[in-house]
Amino acid sequence: MVKTALSLITLFLLNTFLWTNSAITVHKSSDEKDRVLKHNNLSSKHHYENDEHNSDYDHEAFLGEDSKTFDQLSPDESRRRLGLIVDKIDSDADGFVTHAELKEWIRYTQQKYVRDNVERTWKSFNPNNKDKISWQEYSDQVFGFMKDMTPEEISREENGVSHKGMFDRDHRRWSVADQDKDDLLTKEEFTAFLHPEETPRMMDLLVLETVEDVDKDKDGKISLEEYIGDTYQRDNDEEDMPDWVRNEITHFSKDRDKDGDGFLNEEEVKNWISPVDYDQPDAEAKHLIYEADRNNDNKLTKHEILEKYDLFVGSQATDFGEVLMRHDEF
């Protein structure tokens, strides 16, 4: 089979991309919570780079996952389509976009990725649209190639990854998502399997997976070196260390390591990957209003938004993609 010819790393990356089993994304900017779950990640970009504001962050936060779809649009077309978005955000049609409306829109665009990915993947594994799919059906499609491999090949690690490790990790996650323990997943349970970061009852599993990923010496906790090494390889030249790394070292001791023992335990990891005191859609809505609100009334008119269209959709882009295309004609 074709899959048997893939290197372990290639297969791992393919599996991660297709089935969204890597639930954690890292941000390196010092002004954000730096390792948060996907439902808190508004953009793959850094909001500030070298203390300079990066509007690409706002574009993705405001318009969601299809940020590259309309990169070649002219400024006039960008403004026209942005105007259609503003009409949708203004849910009470009073002519103003409030903080609450903008926050809800940003949250909606971010959740759209989850909805679309679940729908797409559910149909792939369940073409007959049954009420439930079995672990056997899933594993046959994802790991069926392992039947042609020897136990040694299945267990062999490449850069810390093995086929057996991926299989066991998926099976464990499947079991946790399976609330009634019948080895079958409903669409709701399958959503928890694909996107545990969106399902509170899966949080303990996410903490465990994070520790497994970052804890290189397998002592069950995360040291400063492992914490930094997850995103940056330190060397002996401290002078060349980026500022965001220095800030993270400070974050580790002051904010992450609550008990001051030099390690992150499971509770501290939970606070790290899913901070309860930080609402990114809320913060981004406040930021956009601050930047575009010319008369300081804490709400935006369509005119104010269109005047700052480059903040919302970019000078050469409007990024909302299929959010509107599927339902509206332009």
C-alpha positions in Angstrom: 0.0 0.0 0.0 1.1 3.6 -0.6 1.0 4.5 3.1 3.6 1.9 4.0 6.1 3.8 1.9 5.7 7.0 3.9 8.2 7.9 6.6 6.9 7.9 10.1 7.2 11.7 10.3 5.4 12.2 7.0 2.6 10.0 8.2 2.5 11.7 11.5 2.2 15.1 9.9 -0.5 13.8 7.5 -2.4 12.2 10.3 -2.2 15.3 12.4 -3.4 17.5 9.5 -6.2 15.3 8.5 -7.7 14.2 11.8 -6.7 17.2 13.9 -5.1 15.1 16.7 -2.6 17.8 17.6 -4.9 20.0 19.7 -2.3 22.6 20.8 -0.9 25.5 18.9 2.0 27.6 20.0 2.1 31.4 19.8 5.4 33.2 20.4 4.4 36.7 20.9 4.8 38.0 24.4 1.5 39.9 24.5 -0.6 36.7 24.2 -1.2 33.7 26.3 1.5 31.7 24.5 0.2 28.1 24.4 -3.6 28.0 24.2 -6.1 25.7 22.7 -7.4 26.1 19.2 -10.7 27.6 20.3 -8.7 30.5 21.8 -6.3 30.9 18.9 -7.6 33.6 16.7 -4.8 33.6 14.2 -1.7 31.7 13.2 0.1 35.1 13.1 1.6 37.0 16.0 -0.3 40.1 17.0 2.9 42.0 17.6 6.3 41.4 16.1 9.3 43.3 17.4 6.8 45.6 19.1 5.1 46.4 15.8 1.4 45.8 15.3 0.7 43.0 12.8 -2.7 43.6 11.0 -2.6 40.0 9.6 -3.5 38.8 13.1 -6.6 41.0 13.0 -7.6 39.9 9.5 -7.6 36.2 10.6 -9.2 36.9 13.9 -12.0 38.9 12.3 -12.6 36.7 9.2 -11.6 33.2 10.2 -9.9 30.3 8.5 -10.4 31.3 4.8 -8.0 34.2 5.1 -6.2 33.5 1.8 -9.3 33.0 -0.4 -9.6 36.6 -1.6 -6.0 37.8 -1.4 -6.1 39.2 -4.9 -9.2 41.4 -4.5 -8.9 45.1 -5.2 -9.4 47.6 -2.3 -12.7 48.6 -3.7 -14.0 45.0 -3.8 -12.6 44.4 -0.4 -14.6 47.3 1.0 -17.7 46.2 -0.8 -17.5 42.7 0.7 -16.6 44.0 4.1 -19.8 46.1 4.0 -21.8 42.9 3.5 -20.0 41.4 6.6 -20.8 44.5 8.7 -24.5 44.1 7.8 -24.4 40.6 9.2 -22.5 41.5 12.3 -25.0 44.2 13.1 -27.6 41.7 14.2 -30.2 44.1 15.5 -29.8 46.3 12.4 -29.5 49.5 14.4 -26.6 50.8 12.3 -23.9 50.1 15.0 -21.6 47.2 15.6 -21.3 46.9 19.4 -18.6 45.1 21.3 -21.0 42.2 22.0 -21.9 41.8 18.3 -18.3 42.0 17.2 -17.2 39.5 19.9 -19.9 37.1 18.8 -18.9 37.4 15.1 -15.2 36.6 15.9 -16.2 33.6 18.0 -18.5 32.4 15.2 -15.7 32.6 12.6 -13.3 30.7 14.8 -15.9 28.0 15.5 -16.7 27.6 11.8 -13.4 25.7 11.4 -14.5 23.1 13.9 -18.0 22.8 12.3 -16.6 22.4 8.8 -13.9 20.0 9.8 -16.3 17.7 11.7 -18.8 17.7 8.9 -16.1 16.9 6.3 -14.4 14.2 8.4 -17.7 12.6 9.5 -18.8 12.2 5.9 -15.4 10.7 5.0 -15.6 8.0 7.6 -19.4 7.7 7.4 -20.4 7.9 3.8 -23.7 6.1 4.5 -24.6 8.8 7.2 -25.2 6.3 10.0 -26.0 7.5 13.5 -22.7 6.2 14.8 -19.3 5.0 13.5 -17.2 2.3 15.1 -13.6 2.4 16.2 -13.0 -0.4 13.7 -14.3 1.6 10.8 -12.1 4.6 11.8 -8.9 2.6 12.6 -9.2 0.5 9.4 -9.1 3.7 7.3 -6.4 5.5 9.3 -4.2 2.6 10.5 -5.2 -0.3 8.1 -1.7 -0.2 6.5 -0.3 -1.5 9.8 -1.6 -5.0 9.0 1.2 -5.4 6.5 3.9 -4.4 9.0 5.9 -6.4 11.5 5.5 -5.7 15.2 9.0 -4.2 15.1 8.1 -1.9 12.3 4.9 -0.8 14.1 6.8 0.0 17.3 9.9 1.6 15.8 10.2 5.3 16.7 11.4 8.0 14.3 12.0 11.3 16.1 10.0 10.1 19.0 7.0 9.0 16.9 5.8 5.5 16.2 2.8 4.0 14.4 1.9 2.1 17.6 2.1 5.4 19.6 -0.3 7.1 17.2 -2.7 4.2 17.2 -2.7 4.0 21.0 -3.1 7.7 21.4 -6.1 7.8 19.0 -7.7 4.8 20.7 -7.4 6.3 24.1 -8.9 9.6 22.8 -11.7 7.6 21.2 -12.4 5.8 24.4 -12.6 9.1 26.4 -14.9 10.7 23.8 -17.1 7.6 23.9 -19.5 8.6 26.7 -21.7 5.4 26.7 -18.7 3.1 26.2 -20.2 1.2 23.3 -17.0 1.7 21.1 -19.2 3.7 18.7 -19.2 7.5 18.4 -22.2 9.7 17.6 -21.5 12.8 15.7 -21.4 14.8 18.9 -18.9 12.3 20.4 -16.9 12.3 17.2 -16.6 16.1 17.5 -15.1 15.6 21.0 -12.7 13.1 19.5 -11.6 15.4 16.7 -11.7 18.7 18.7 -11.3 17.9 22.4 -10.2 21.5 22.9 -13.9 22.4 22.3 -15.2 19.9 24.8 -14.7 20.6 28.5 -15.0 17.0 29.5 -11.9 16.2 27.4 -9.7 18.7 29.2 -7.9 16.1 31.4 -7.0 14.2 28.3 -5.6 17.3 26.7 -3.4 18.0 29.7 -2.1 14.4 29.6 -1.4 14.7 25.9 0.4 18.0 26.4 2.6 16.5 29.2 3.4 13.5 27.0 4.4 15.8 24.1 6.6 18.2 26.1 7.9 16.0 28.9 11.0 14.7 27.2 12.5 12.9 30.2 9.2 11.3 31.1 9.2 12.2 34.7 5.5 13.3 34.6 6.2 17.1 34.8 7.5 19.9 32.6 10.8 21.6 33.4 11.8 25.1 32.2 14.1 23.5 29.6 11.2 21.4 28.3 8.8 24.3 28.4 11.2 26.5 26.4 12.4 23.6 24.2 8.9 23.0 23.0 9.2 26.1 20.8 12.8 27.2 20.9 16.1 25.3 21.0 18.3 27.1 23.5 22.1 27.2 23.1 25.0 28.7 25.0 24.7 32.1 23.4 22.3 33.9 25.8 22.9 37.2 24.0 21.2 36.0 20.9 18.1 34.8 22.7 14.9 36.4 21.3 13.0 38.7 23.6 9.9 36.5 23.5 12.0 33.6 24.9 13.3 35.8 27.7 9.7 36.8 28.4 8.6 33.2 28.5 11.3 32.3 31.0 9.9 35.0 33.2 6.4 33.8 32.6 7.4 30.3 33.6 8.7 31.4 37.0 6.2 34.2 37.8 2.9 32.9 36.2 3.1 29.3 35.1 4.9 27.6 38.0 2.5 28.5 40.7 4.1 26.5 43.5 7.6 27.6 42.7 9.1 24.1 42.5 10.7 24.6 39.1 8.2 22.3 37.2 4.7 22.4 35.8 2.4 19.8 37.3 -0.9 18.8 35.7 -2.9 21.6 37.2 -0.3 24.2 36.1 -0.3 22.7 32.6 -4.0 23.0 32.5 -3.8 26.7 33.4 -1.1 27.1 30.7 -2.9 25.6 27.8 -6.4 26.8 28.6 -6.2 30.0 30.7 -9.5 30.7 32.3 -8.9 34.4 32.7 -8.3 35.3 29.1 -11.0 35.6 26.4 -9.4 36.2 23.1 -12.5 37.0 21.1 -13.4 39.6 23.8 -9.9 41.1 23.7 -9.8 41.2 19.9 -13.2 42.9 19.7 -12.0 45.5 22.2 -8.8 46.0 20.2 -10.7 46.5 16.9 -13.1 48.9 18.4 -10.3 50.9 20.0 -8.5 51.1 16.6 -11.5 52.1 14.5 -13.8 54.1 16.8 -13.3 57.7 15.7 -15.8 59.3 18.0 -15.0 57.2 21.1 -18.6 56.0 21.7 -17.4 52.4 22.1 -19.3 51.1 19.0 -18.6 51.2 15.3 -20.6 52.5 12.4 -20.2 50.9 9.0 -18.5 54.1 7.8 -15.9 53.8 10.6 -15.2 50.1 9.8 -14.9 50.8 6.0 -12.6 53.7 6.7 -10.3 51.2 8.5 -10.9 48.4 6.1 -7.2 47.6 6.0 -7.3 46.8 9.7 -10.2 44.4 9.2 -9.5 42.8 5.8 -6.2 44.1 4.6 -5.2 46.5 1.8 -5.4 43.7 -0.8 -7.5 41.1 0.8 -10.9 40.3 2.4 -10.6 37.0 4.2 -14.0 35.8 5.2 -14.2 33.3 2.3 -16.9 30.7 2.5 -18.5 32.1 5.6 -20.7 34.2 3.3 -20.0 32.7 -0.1 -22.1 29.6 0.8 -25.1 31.7 1.5 -24.9 35.0 -0.4 -24.3 36.2 -3.8 -22.1 39.3 -4.2 
